[in-house]
Amino acid sequence: MNKFTSIFGKNIKAVVKYVDLDNDGEVLESTKKFEGKPKTQVEYDPSDEIAKYLNQGYVLERDGFDENPIFEEDVDEYVISFKHKHLVKEYEQKKIKQLVHYQGAASRTPEDSTTEIEFVHNQEIDAVDNHVIKDLGWKPKEQSFMIIGTPTLPGFVPDLIEAGGETVTAEDKDKEYTVNFTVNNKPSTSEQSAVVKFVDLSDQNKVIFQKNLTGQPNMQIEYDPEAEIKRLEDEGYSLVKNGFNDNGDIQFYGNADGYQPVFIITMKYSAVAVDAKHPNDAVDPDIYSKESKLTVKFVGVDDAPKDKVQTIHWNRTVTLLPSTKKVIESGRYDSDWKADKQYQDVKVPQIEDYHADMEVVKAPELSQDDQVITVSYAKNEAVKEAKAEPVHENESYTDDDSITDQPVAKQTEITKVVSDLEQNSTVKEQVAIINFIDVDNDGNSITSSGILNGKPGESINDLYSTENPLKIIARAGYHVVFNNFDKKGTVQRFNDNALMPQVFTIGVSKKAKGTDVLDKDATKKEIEKIKNDLAVSKEANPDYSKTMMDLTNVVSSLYDLVSKSE
């Protein structure tokens, strides 16, 4: 017996397993079995083993041992699971060259201009076994060469004032251009022009700004682009090449009509997009990411339900200039705030003996500000569980059933129930009554559904149907004048007002209506048949039920009603 073992009770045995989830749950290794008493600490430290697997290219998915390092009666193993780390690996490179060749100016011919761009082919690999998970293709997908402005040579005219600058992919071949110079046989004395173009290499050499200049033939061009370069740098660009006065170069106007020298200053948009998926240490996350919450609070009752909180994540993209580590206002990558989802309606929990001031909290409109909605509970008033007369609550009917037509006091059953509600004991359910009244006899009650009980929102129609009572009433010579319970396409439901029962009234009358005539002979025959059948049933069954006795009394009362109407 080891140190975990006590002389009392049964020991628990368990192991720690290291599992590779990316290899169908393969068990990398298992420890020896540990043994100890329930709820005692398992004396084992997996740190060294976890570090070993991390060095092999795994990433820890879940440390089931750290979550519960004690002996449990229903736990016989602790699982520490890993997945394989994914790495991006450079598979191959490819360089494409741009060559601009100059000729025709003898010893004054400029040297060729050669530039190159590079593409990288990447693959996503498994860090554990190095197999290729996904081919990521060439990066970037495409890029542009710089435009090369043709140098000015006094006494010569080129056939191209600029060359190159095409946008290519890794599948393209090297690009070559030839610029031919010819002697200027028609020197001009007219005013000459020149252009300095600022282009964005990262946007297919789109012209950002252009400066048009004029001056005398063969004279120095008096222009300094420094201020414009500084302005563009403040907007997120960086200088790639100054093709006008780099290294103190001096440029001159030409002296041939129709020839306009072009000087290219190449810029590149170096600002970067920063957002939740692309964070940057130089940018406070609060600038591009925030949360707003909807909190539904419940008050008015002890042990109220816990607050229901919904969290919305708001995100946007901002533009950062790495050289200055400042966020640029109205930058190229800026976007508006967007929410990751919408708020949802919240169903209010029901609490026995209490009702809330709302059944559902409707989702408010989205706002970046936190919102709080409070639901208040109030205790239900006392309600007495009263028996209804003369019809039992869930009594079923057939066409042969009948109703009483006994004299009814002016204080109807509804008044009685309201009085009971104000006085007596607590009832957990709501109350509803369907009352049948005689509109020819001062609205006196003929019969009712009795007290129907149910919880707020439950269907009253599932507890009671007026179909059979109305058939019996019709056979007694009545017709319906109004009915506020049976509404087409409507399901009547219990409300949450504990202070007053729901009352549905059906008014009936014996006064003539069209061709509605009571067939008294048929009614008496049916009633006599029912009474005979009940008499036989009573003799056959000494334990005659109270329900059958009540039904006999109802049938007899209806028979008397019909007899009096003759």
Secondary structure, 3 states (H helix, E strand, C coil): CCCCCCCCCCCEEEEEEEEEHHHCCEEEEECCCEEECCCCECCCCCHHHHHHHHHCCEEEEEEHHHHCCECCCCCCEEEEEEEECEEEEEEEEEEEEEEEEEECCHHHCCCCEEEEEEEEEEEEEECCCCCEEEEEEEECCCEECCEEECCCCCCEEECCCEEECCEECCCCCCEEEEEEEEECCCCCCCCEEEEEEEEEHHHCCEEEEEEEEEECCCCECCCCCHHHHHHHHHCCEEEEEECCCHHHCCCECCCCCCCCCEEEEEEEECCEEECCCCCCCCCCHHHCEEEEEEEEEEECCCCCCCCEEEEEEEECCEEEECCCCEEECCCCCCCCCEECCCCCCEECCCCCCEEECCCEECCCCCCCCCEEEEEEEEECCCCCCCCCCCCCCCCCCCCCCCCCCCCCCCCCHHHHHHHHHHHCCCCCCEEEEEEEEECCCCCEEEEECCCEEECCCCECCCCCCCHHHHHHHHHCCCEEEEECCCCCCCCCECCCCCCCCEEEEEEEECCCCCCCCCCHHHHHHHHHHHHHHHHHHHHHCCCCCHHHHHHHHHHHHHHHHHHHCC
